[in-house]
Amino acid sequence: MGGGPARPGDGGTTARRERLVALLVLGIGVVLLLSSPTWFASDRGGVGVAQLFVGVVLLAVGGFLLRRSRSVR
């Protein structure tokens, strides 16, 4: 892929930063989804449902940002 490091002001820097933010948001969403059964097991279903909702929203936002970062190039 690359032809060297991206220069400041270059579209590559912005795309890389957006891709890293997207991966961070996706990672947080995955952790929330995978840890939500803990709340259901401890009879705190309301917290589990809220955590599932936030996890799904973060996955959607992260997917959108990742797709957008690939089209910026």
C-alpha positions in Angstrom: 0.0 0.0 0.0 1.7 3.2 0.9 4.1 5.4 -0.9 5.6 6.6 2.4 4.2 8.5 5.3 1.3 10.8 4.7 2.1 14.5 4.7 0.2 17.0 6.9 -2.7 18.4 4.9 -2.8 15.3 2.8 -6.0 13.3 2.6 -4.2 10.2 3.9 -3.7 11.7 7.4 -7.4 12.4 7.8 -8.4 9.0 6.5 -6.0 7.3 8.8 -7.2 9.2 11.8 -10.8 8.5 10.9 -10.0 4.8 10.5 -8.4 4.7 13.9 -11.3 6.4 15.6 -13.7 4.0 13.8 -11.8 1.0 15.0 -11.8 2.4 18.5 -15.5 2.9 18.5 -16.1 -0.6 17.0 -13.9 -2.1 19.7 -15.8 -0.4 22.5 -19.1 -1.6 20.9 -17.8 -5.1 20.8 -16.7 -5.0 24.4 -20.1 -3.7 25.5 -21.9 -6.4 23.6 -19.7 -9.2 24.9 -19.9 -8.0 28.5 -23.7 -7.4 28.6 -24.6 -11.0 29.7 -22.9 -10.2 33.0 -25.7 -7.8 33.8 -28.4 -10.3 32.9 -26.8 -12.9 35.1 -26.8 -10.6 38.1 -30.5 -9.8 37.7 -29.9 -6.3 36.4 -31.6 -6.7 33.1 -32.3 -3.0 32.6 -28.6 -2.2 32.6 -28.0 -5.2 30.3 -30.6 -3.9 27.8 -29.1 -0.4 27.9 -25.6 -1.7 27.4 -26.8 -3.8 24.4 -28.5 -0.7 22.9 -25.4 1.5 23.3 -23.2 -1.3 21.9 -25.3 -1.7 18.8 -25.4 2.1 18.3 -21.5 2.2 18.6 -21.2 -0.6 16.1 -23.4 1.3 13.7 -21.5 4.5 14.2 -18.1 2.8 13.9 -19.2 1.0 10.7 -20.3 4.3 9.2 -17.0 6.0 10.2 -15.0 3.1 8.8 -16.8 3.2 5.5 -16.4 6.9 5.3 -12.7 6.8 6.0 -12.2 4.4 3.1 -14.0 6.8 0.7 -12.0 9.8 1.8 -8.8 8.7 0.0 
